[in-house]
Amino acid sequence: MKRLLVFFLIVFGLFFFLQKTLAESIDDEIEKIKQELGVLSQNLKEKEADFEKINQKLNQIKNQVVLIEQEILKKETEVKKGEVALGYQKKILNLRAASYYKNITKSSFSLLSFIAAENLGRSLENFFYQKFLVDEDRKTILKIIFYIKNLEEQKKLLEEEKINLVALKKEVDRQSRLLNQEISQTREKIASLTARQQQLLAQKLASLNIPRSAGTGLRGCVDDREIDPGFSPRFAFFTFGVPNRVGLNQWGAKGRAEAGQNAEEILRAYYENFELKKDYDTGINIEVEGFGVFNIEDYLKRIYEMPADWPLEALKAQAVAARSYALAYTNNGTRPICATDYCQVFKPEEKGELWNQAVEETRGWVMIQNNSPIKAWYSSTHGGYIFNSTDVGWLNASWTKHGPDYSGSVNSFSELQNNAYDKNSPWFYCDWGSRSEYNKTAWLKPEEVADIVNVILLARYLSLEDKEHLYQVDKPNPSGKEIWDASRVKNELINRGSSFFSSINHVSVNVDFGYGKTVSLTFQGDGGSVSIDGREFKDWFNLRAPSNIQIVGPLYNVEKK
């Protein structure tokens, strides 16, 4: 009996402690979850663009709900164990109750015996022993009663927690639906604003006359480093290469040919995952919009994408790329191709000279993948790096690649300018755009750079709609909204307790020369120092900079004079 009593006391104490601890921890978790739900709703309104983090947090809350359900299952198991123990305790209670009354009777009888006893010492010992048993039985009965009462309270709490959990799950589901609705609306707003911004950027980009091919007569950009705009100090932002850096780099092909590479080596430097088939069908006819139908080989002799006096191996690589592109674009002649640089520049007369020789020497050479010609994109100047199609926002094309387009190693701008295969291109290192004043240059004043920095700092506080107030001040706002000038931008920052710049005196550039992109820029001026992500700065620079001045690629530098 004593062993059973000890076991009961240990089980009871352990069970009560576990129940109390679980109840407190689950109640705390439920309260935390409710608070987090409220915070999430407020955060979404204050920071609409952060919906991905909100979704992640909501998933964490749902996971917490699952954990609570698991804790409740554990509690139910403990309650069931307690109910089993309670059955034993009831039997003990019955035995103890009977023992109690029996010992009470004995105690009363012993008192009479004690008074009448001849042996007073022995009677006294017997009396106190009976009294001790009565007291122990009383304590045991009280403990069992307390245990039963506590178990009933725990069961009641468990039922309440179940009710609370059901309500919490409903609230999580409701919040989830609301958040999804707000996320959907936010994405629609982002899509609308992005389309508007892209339209604005496209208009600015079109005005730059960026050459799509090396054979164009477009100048595109002027190196302003030696041109004085009439003010100093001044800053200019120079981009390496032109926007479409996918596939064959025409100026790079020229540099590689001059370094001794042949046409096949050049092609494999710019494309991958292809087979160079040298006996492709040469009887395919190509319809050229506005000019009629030409045999594929005759069509190629009228392509004006690369200067005819360039090294023969570069011309041969270009001929294979142009032939592959035309066959892929037209699906082997089943649909027409345009005659402009949006497809390939075509003229009715043959180009002649070395170009015709390059076409003849590569007759039937086509780059194929899965037995079909690849759409072998190319552009005039990559700026020392090759990019794959997804890098520039196009659909994935497995024959495109990402990698360096220079010899040796590059760990600085000067090494890139010395080692890049396309370093001699007039578009290799350009500050794109200009304005009618300041000697038609792209130089910016320190206060103009400060304004762009301030715009970025302010944009971090604004809703998507209010960011449309931050476009360039010298052109109408495409959204129809008021444009905030430099003074208004400063005041908006002041109202939000933020510092601002009136002038920039130094800019340092952090570059990933392995990938070929500007990682971040650090601006120093009268407002202190601030670092800005390279992509973020480029995007806002292109939206805010005056006239058509732009950064046209991921790798760019800052010059100060």
C-alpha positions in Angstrom: 0.0 0.0 0.0 2.8 2.4 0.9 4.6 1.7 -2.5 1.3 2.4 -4.3 0.9 5.7 -2.4 4.5 6.8 -3.3 3.9 6.0 -7.0 0.7 7.9 -6.9 2.3 11.0 -5.4 5.1 11.0 -8.0 2.7 10.5 -10.9 0.3 13.1 -9.6 3.1 15.7 -9.0 4.5 15.1 -12.5 1.1 15.2 -14.2 0.1 18.5 -12.5 3.4 20.1 -13.4 3.1 19.1 -17.1 -0.5 20.2 -17.3 0.3 23.6 -15.8 3.3 24.2 -17.9 1.6 23.2 -21.2 -1.4 25.3 -20.4 0.7 28.4 -19.7 2.9 27.9 -22.8 0.0 27.3 -25.2 -1.9 30.3 -23.8 1.2 32.4 -24.3 1.6 31.1 -27.9 -2.0 31.9 -28.7 -1.7 35.4 -27.4 1.6 35.9 -29.4 -0.1 34.6 -32.6 -3.0 37.0 -32.2 -0.6 39.9 -31.7 1.4 38.8 -34.8 -1.7 38.7 -36.9 -2.5 42.3 -35.9 1.0 43.4 -36.7 1.0 41.7 -40.0 -2.2 43.4 -41.1 -0.8 46.8 -40.2 2.6 46.0 -41.8 0.9 45.1 -45.1 -0.8 48.5 -45.2 2.4 50.3 -44.3 4.6 48.4 -46.6 2.7 47.0 -49.6 5.7 45.8 -51.4 6.7 43.5 -48.6 4.0 40.9 -49.3 6.5 38.0 -49.6 7.7 38.4 -46.0 4.1 38.7 -44.9 3.3 35.4 -46.6 6.2 33.7 -45.0 5.2 35.1 -41.6 1.6 33.8 -42.1 3.0 30.4 -42.9 4.9 30.5 -39.7 1.7 31.3 -37.8 0.0 28.4 -39.5 2.9 26.1 -38.4 2.5 27.4 -34.9 -1.2 26.5 -35.0 -0.2 23.0 -36.0 2.2 22.8 -33.0 -0.5 23.9 -30.7 -2.8 21.2 -32.0 0.0 18.7 -31.3 0.4 20.1 -27.8 -3.4 19.6 -27.2 -3.1 16.0 -28.4 -0.4 15.5 -25.8 -2.6 17.0 -23.2 -5.4 14.8 -24.1 -3.1 11.8 -23.8 -2.0 13.0 -20.3 -5.7 13.5 -19.3 -6.4 9.9 -20.4 -3.5 8.6 -18.4 -4.8 10.7 -15.5 -8.3 9.2 -15.8 -6.7 5.7 -15.6 -4.8 6.8 -12.6 -8.0 8.3 -11.2 -9.7 4.8 -11.4 -7.0 3.4 -9.2 -7.2 6.4 -6.9 -11.0 5.9 -6.5 -10.4 2.4 -5.3 -7.7 3.6 -2.9 -10.2 6.3 -1.8 -12.8 3.7 -1.0 -10.3 1.6 0.9 -8.9 4.7 2.7 -12.4 5.9 3.6 -13.3 2.5 5.1 -10.0 2.4 6.9 -10.5 6.0 8.1 -13.9 5.2 9.7 -12.5 1.9 11.1 -9.5 3.7 12.6 -11.8 6.4 14.0 -13.8 3.7 15.8 -10.6 2.1 16.9 -9.4 5.4 18.1 -12.5 6.0 20.2 -12.3 2.5 21.6 -8.7 2.8 22.3 -9.4 6.0 24.3 -11.8 4.1 26.5 -9.3 1.2 26.7 -6.6 3.7 27.6 -8.6 5.1 30.5 -9.5 1.6 31.9 -6.1 0.0 31.1 -4.0 -1.4 33.7 -0.8 -1.0 31.6 -0.9 2.7 30.9 2.3 2.9 28.8 1.2 0.2 26.4 -2.3 1.7 26.1 -0.8 5.1 25.4 1.5 3.7 22.6 -1.5 2.0 21.0 -3.6 5.1 21.2 -1.1 7.3 19.4 -0.4 4.7 16.7 -4.1 4.6 15.9 -4.2 8.4 15.9 -1.3 8.4 13.4 -3.1 6.1 11.0 -6.2 8.2 11.1 -4.2 11.4 10.3 -2.4 9.7 7.4 -5.7 8.4 6.0 -7.1 11.9 6.2 -4.1 13.4 4.3 -4.4 10.8 1.6 -8.1 11.4 1.2 -7.5 15.1 0.9 -4.8 14.6 -1.7 -7.0 12.4 -3.8 -9.8 14.9 -3.6 -7.4 17.7 -4.7 -6.1 15.5 -7.6 -9.7 14.8 -8.8 -10.5 18.5 -8.6 -7.4 19.5 -10.5 -8.0 16.9 -13.2 -11.5 18.3 -13.7 -10.1 21.8 -14.0 -7.5 20.7 -16.6 -10.2 19.0 -18.6 -12.2 22.2 -18.5 -9.2 24.2 -19.6 -8.5 21.8 -22.4 -12.1 22.2 -23.7 -11.7 26.0 -23.6 -8.3 25.8 -25.5 -10.0 23.7 -28.1 -12.6 26.3 -28.6 -10.0 29.1 -28.7 -8.0 27.1 -31.2 -11.0 26.7 -33.5 -11.5 30.5 -33.3 -7.8 31.1 -34.0 -7.8 28.9 -37.0 -10.8 30.8 -38.4 -9.0 34.1 -37.7 -5.8 32.9 -39.5 -7.9 31.7 -42.5 -9.7 35.1 -42.6 -6.4 37.0 -42.3 -5.0 34.8 -45.0 -7.8 35.5 -47.4 -7.6 39.3 -46.7 -3.8 39.3 -47.2 -4.1 37.4 -50.4 -6.6 39.9 -51.6 -4.4 42.8 -50.7 -1.4 41.0 -52.2 -3.3 40.5 -55.4 -4.3 44.2 -55.5 -0.7 45.2 -54.7 0.6 43.1 -57.5 -1.8 44.6 -59.9 -0.6 48.1 -58.8 3.0 47.0 -59.2 2.3 45.6 -62.7 0.5 48.9 -63.7 3.3 51.1 -62.3 6.0 48.9 -63.7 4.4 49.1 -67.1 4.2 52.8 -66.9 7.8 53.1 -65.7 9.0 50.7 -68.4 7.2 52.8 -71.0 9.0 55.9 -69.8 12.4 54.1 -69.7 11.8 52.7 -73.2 11.1 56.2 -74.5 14.4 57.4 -73.0 16.3 54.4 -74.3 15.0 54.8 -77.8 16.3 58.4 -77.9 19.9 57.2 -77.3 20.4 55.7 -80.7 22.1 52.6 -79.2 23.6 50.5 -82.0 22.3 47.0 -82.3 25.0 45.9 -84.6 28.6 46.9 -85.4 27.7 47.6 -89.0 25.5 50.6 -88.1 26.3 54.1 -88.8 24.8 55.3 -85.6 27.3 56.9 -83.2 25.1 56.4 -80.2 27.3 57.9 -77.5 30.1 60.3 -77.1 32.9 59.9 -74.6 32.5 63.1 -72.5 35.6 62.7 -70.4 37.5 65.3 -72.4 34.5 67.7 -72.9 34.0 70.5 -70.5 30.4 71.2 -69.7 31.2 74.6 -68.1 31.0 73.5 -64.4 33.1 71.7 -61.9 33.2 69.5 -59.9 31.0 67.2 -62.1 30.0 63.5 -62.3 29.3 61.2 -65.2 28.0 57.6 -65.1 29.7 55.4 -67.7 28.3 52.0 -68.8 30.3 49.1 -70.2 28.7 47.9 -73.4 25.2 48.1 -74.8 22.0 46.7 -73.3 21.7 43.4 -75.2 24.7 41.4 -74.2 23.5 38.0 -75.3 25.2 35.7 -77.8 27.9 36.8 -80.2 29.7 40.0 -79.2 30.6 41.5 -82.6 33.5 43.7 -81.4 34.5 40.8 -79.2 34.6 38.5 -82.2 36.9 41.0 -83.9 39.2 41.1 -80.9 39.3 37.3 -80.7 40.0 36.9 -84.4 42.8 39.4 -84.0 44.1 37.3 -81.1 44.3 34.2 -83.4 40.9 32.5 -82.7 39.1 30.9 -85.6 35.4 31.0 -86.3 34.5 27.9 -84.4 36.4 29.0 -81.3 34.7 32.3 -81.5 31.2 30.8 -81.7 31.9 28.5 -78.8 33.1 31.4 -76.7 29.6 33.0 -77.0 27.2 30.0 -77.3 26.9 26.6 -75.6 24.9 23.4 -75.8 24.8 23.4 -79.6 26.1 21.3 -82.5 27.7 23.0 -85.4 26.2 21.2 -88.4 28.2 21.9 -91.6 25.8 20.4 -94.1 22.5 22.0 -93.3 20.0 22.3 -96.1 21.1 25.2 -98.4 18.0 25.1 -100.6 15.7 26.8 -98.0 14.2 30.1 -99.2 13.7 33.1 -97.0 10.9 35.7 -97.5 12.2 39.2 -96.5 9.4 41.7 -95.7 9.4 44.4 -98.5 12.0 42.7 -100.6 10.7 39.3 -101.7 12.1 35.8 -101.5 15.8 34.8 -101.4 17.7 31.6 -101.1 19.2 31.4 -97.6 22.8 31.8 -98.9 21.9 34.7 -101.2 20.0 36.3 -98.3 23.1 36.2 -96.1 25.2 38.0 -98.7 22.8 40.9 -98.3 23.1 41.2 -94.5 24.8 44.3 -93.2 25.6 43.5 -89.6 29.4 43.7 -89.5 31.9 45.8 -91.4 33.2 43.9 -94.5 36.9 44.8 -93.8 37.0 43.0 -90.4 39.1 39.8 -89.9 37.7 36.9 -92.0 37.3 34.6 -88.9 35.1 37.2 -87.2 33.1 37.5 -90.4 32.7 33.8 -90.7 31.4 33.6 -87.1 29.0 36.3 -87.8 27.8 34.5 -91.0 27.1 31.3 -89.0 25.2 33.3 -86.3 23.2 35.2 -88.9 22.3 32.1 -90.9 21.3 30.2 -87.7 19.2 33.2 -86.5 17.4 33.6 -89.8 16.5 29.9 -90.1 15.3 29.8 -86.4 13.3 33.1 -86.8 11.6 31.9 -89.9 11.2 28.3 -88.8 13.2 27.1 -91.8 11.6 29.6 -94.2 7.9 29.1 -93.2 7.4 32.7 -92.1 8.9 36.0 -93.2 11.7 38.0 -91.5 12.0 41.8 -91.2 14.7 43.8 -92.9 15.6 46.1 -90.0 17.9 45.7 -87.0 15.0 44.4 -85.0 15.7 41.2 -87.0 18.8 41.5 -89.2 19.7 44.5 -91.4 19.0 43.5 -95.0 19.7 45.5 -98.2 18.9 44.4 -101.8 22.5 44.5 -103.0 25.2 42.1 -101.9 27.7 43.4 -99.3 30.6 41.8 -101.3 34.3 41.7 -100.4 35.3 39.5 -97.4 31.7 39.2 -96.3 30.7 37.2 -99.4 33.8 35.1 -98.9 32.8 34.4 -95.2 29.3 33.4 -96.4 30.8 31.0 -99.0 33.4 29.5 -96.7 30.7 28.7 -94.1 28.1 27.6 -96.6 25.6 25.2 -94.8 27.1 25.9 -91.4 24.3 26.2 -88.8 24.3 25.9 -85.0 21.5 23.5 -84.0 20.1 22.1 -80.8 17.7 19.1 -80.9 18.0 19.1 -84.7 16.7 22.7 -85.0 18.6 25.9 -85.6 19.2 28.1 -82.5 18.1 31.7 -82.5 21.7 33.0 -82.3 21.3 36.5 -80.9 24.2 38.9 -81.1 25.0 42.5 -80.5 27.7 45.1 -81.1 29.4 45.4 -77.7 29.1 43.4 -74.5 31.4 45.4 -72.4 33.7 42.6 -71.4 31.1 40.1 -70.3 28.7 37.6 -71.9 25.2 37.4 -70.5 22.6 34.6 -70.9 19.1 35.4 -72.0 17.6 35.3 -68.5 20.2 37.8 -67.3 18.6 40.5 -69.5 15.0 39.5 -68.8 14.4 37.3 -71.8 13.0 33.7 -71.8 15.5 31.1 -71.0 17.5 29.9 -74.0 19.8 27.0 -73.2 22.4 27.9 -75.9 23.1 31.2 -74.2 25.8 31.5 -71.5 27.2 33.8 -68.9 30.9 34.4 -68.5 33.9 36.7 -69.0 34.8 38.1 -72.4 38.4 39.1 -71.8 41.8 37.6 -71.7 43.7 37.0 -68.5 42.2 38.2 -65.3 40.2 41.3 -64.4 40.0 42.8 -60.9 39.6 46.5 -61.7 38.1 48.8 -64.3 41.6 49.5 -65.8 42.3 45.8 -66.3 38.9 45.4 -67.9 39.6 48.2 -70.3 42.9 46.7 -71.2 41.9 43.0 -71.4 38.3 43.0 -72.8 38.1 41.6 -76.4 35.7 44.4 -77.3 37.7 47.2 -75.7 38.1 49.0 -79.1 34.4 49.4 -79.7 33.3 53.0 -79.7 30.4 51.8 -77.4 32.6 49.9 -74.9 32.7 52.7 -72.2 30.0 55.4 -72.6 28.1 57.9 -70.6 24.8 57.6 -72.5 22.6 60.6 -73.2 23.0 64.4 -73.3 21.2 67.6 -73.0 21.2 70.7 -75.1 22.9 72.8 -72.5 26.3 72.1 -70.8 28.0 71.5 -74.2 25.7 68.6 -75.0 27.2 66.3 -72.4 25.9 63.8 -69.8 27.8 65.4 -67.0 25.8 66.1 -63.8 26.3 68.7 -61.1 26.9 67.6 -57.5 23.5 68.8 -56.5 21.9 66.9 -59.3 23.5 63.7 -58.1 22.4 64.6 -54.6 18.8 64.9 -55.8 18.9 61.4 -57.3 20.2 60.0 -54.0 17.5 61.9 -52.1 14.8 60.5 -54.4 16.0 56.9 -53.6 16.0 57.7 -49.8 12.5 59.1 -50.1 11.2 56.3 -52.3 11.8 53.8 -49.4 9.2 55.6 -47.4 6.5 56.0 -50.1 3.7 53.9 -51.3 3.7 52.7 -54.9 1.4 55.5 -56.0 3.4 58.3 -54.3 6.6 57.0 -55.9 5.2 58.3 -59.2 5.9 61.9 -58.0 9.6 61.1 -58.3 10.1 61.0 -62.1 12.5 63.4 -63.9 11.5 67.1 -63.5 12.3 68.3 -67.0 9.5 66.2 -68.7 5.8 65.7 -68.2 4.9 63.0 -65.7 3.4 60.0 -67.7 1.1 59.3 -64.8 -0.3 62.8 -64.9 0.7 63.4 -61.3 2.6 66.4 -59.9 6.4 65.9 -60.0 8.2 66.7 -56.8 11.3 68.8 -57.5 14.5 68.7 -55.5 13.2 71.1 -52.8 10.0 69.1 -52.3 11.9 65.9 -52.1 14.1 67.4 -49.3 11.1 68.7 -47.4 9.4 65.2 -47.6 12.5 63.7 -46.2 12.6 66.3 -43.4 9.0 65.6 -42.5 9.9 61.9 -42.1 12.9 62.7 -39.8 15.4 61.6 -42.4 18.7 63.3 -43.4 19.2 64.5 -47.0 21.9 65.7 -49.3 22.3 69.1 -50.9 25.6 68.2 -52.6 27.7 65.1 -53.3 31.4 65.3 -53.2 32.6 61.7 -53.6 31.2 58.5 -55.0 32.9 55.1 -54.6 31.8 52.0 -56.6 31.8 48.4 -55.4 32.0 45.9 -58.4 31.7 42.2 -58.8 34.2 41.7 -61.6 33.5 37.9 -61.6 29.9 38.4 -62.6 30.2 41.8 -64.4 27.9 44.1 -62.4 28.1 47.1 -60.1 27.1 45.8 -56.7 26.7 49.1 -54.8 27.7 52.7 -54.7 28.6 54.8 -51.6 27.8 58.5 -51.7 29.5 61.1 -49.5 28.4 64.7 -49.1 27.0 67.2 -46.7 24.3 64.8 -45.6 26.9 62.2 -44.5 27.4 58.9 -46.2 25.0 56.4 -47.7 25.4 53.1 -49.6 22.9 52.1 -52.3 22.4 48.9 -54.2 23.7 49.1 -57.8 20.5 47.9 -59.4 18.3 50.2 -57.2 20.5 53.2 -58.1 20.5 52.4 -61.8 16.7 52.1 -61.9 16.0 55.4 -60.1 18.8 57.2 -61.9 17.1 56.3 -65.3 13.8 57.6 -64.0 15.1 60.8 -62.4 18.1 61.9 -64.4 17.4 64.8 -66.8 16.9 64.6 -70.5 17.7 61.1 -71.8 20.8 60.5 -69.7 20.9 56.9 -68.6 22.8 53.9 -67.3 22.2 51.2 -69.9 23.7 48.1 -68.3 24.5 46.3 -65.0 28.2 47.2 -65.0 28.9 50.9 -64.7 31.4 53.3 -63.2 31.4 56.9 -61.9 33.8 59.5 -63.1 34.4 62.8 -61.3 36.2 65.9 -62.6 
